[in-house]
Amino acid sequence: MPRQAGFTLVELVIVIVLLGIVATISVQFVALSTRGALDVSSRQQRALQSVVISEQITREVREAFPLSVRSNGQCLEWLPIIAATSYEVLTTGPDFDEVSIVPFGRAISADARLVVYGYGSAESDLYGSENPGPVSPGIEALAADSDMVTLSQDHRFRERSPQKRLYVVDGPVSLCQIGPWLYRFSDYARSESQQTANSLNGSANRTREVMSANLVANSFDLKVVPPSLRRAAVVNFGFELVNEDGNETTKVSQEVQIRNAP
């Protein structure tokens, strides 16, 4: 009889086993490669997020009136500068409600406040309503070419600026961490004592914006070095972002210098 060509059962079993081993190795290789790509993508996403958050905080803090920056360990608070110019004559009697200025070159909305100098005043004076003091009450709306600012009520400025600098500041702004969230609070009332994160978060009379939702608990670290006549204010802040699965974090630390111009 003619001989028939073919495979034995043993040979088929060996081939199937070898194919199974190759398939297992291939699946593991693809899985590890995919996991590595996902990890790299997650790190890049956190790195980009940290850059965006740091840059946003840095830009805002650099626009703060230097003497107004303060921290209570929970929140960073400051008064944003809207505009700056030079004054010709500060408030004088009998009404003490007008300031002669070099025009700002831009319109200023009502209820903003004027700040003159302030060195030697207590930090709380910038957030309070002391008269005389470095911060005026709210002003009336101002046209871009106006050379006179009218205050909503009488005020006397306690100091004079050596360079006759005049600043317009808006309402206070705070950055606070609550759980994994980093919030930006604005449109709330000034207070001589800095408010806590919980008091700001629980208030209805404020605007709350989310800056991040994946911070490690209590990782928002703050340090403020007040300015002096010889050096600028320095703000150090740091935070730690966590991955969605909670297994990997990214730490961020930034220093911001706020220039002085008394």
Secondary structure as UniProt FT lines:
FT   HELIX           9..62
FT   HELIX           66..68
FT   STRAND          70..71
FT   STRAND          75..78
FT   STRAND          80..89
FT   TURN            93..95
FT   STRAND          98..101
FT   TURN            110..111
FT   STRAND          113..115
FT   TURN            119..120
FT   HELIX           123..127
FT   STRAND          135..139
FT   TURN            144..145
FT   STRAND          148..151
FT   TURN            162..163
FT   STRAND          165..169
FT   STRAND          173..178
FT   TURN            179..180
FT   STRAND          181..186
FT   HELIX           197..202
FT   STRAND          207..212
FT   TURN            217..218
FT   STRAND          221..225
FT   STRAND          233..242
FT   TURN            244..245
FT   STRAND          249..258
//
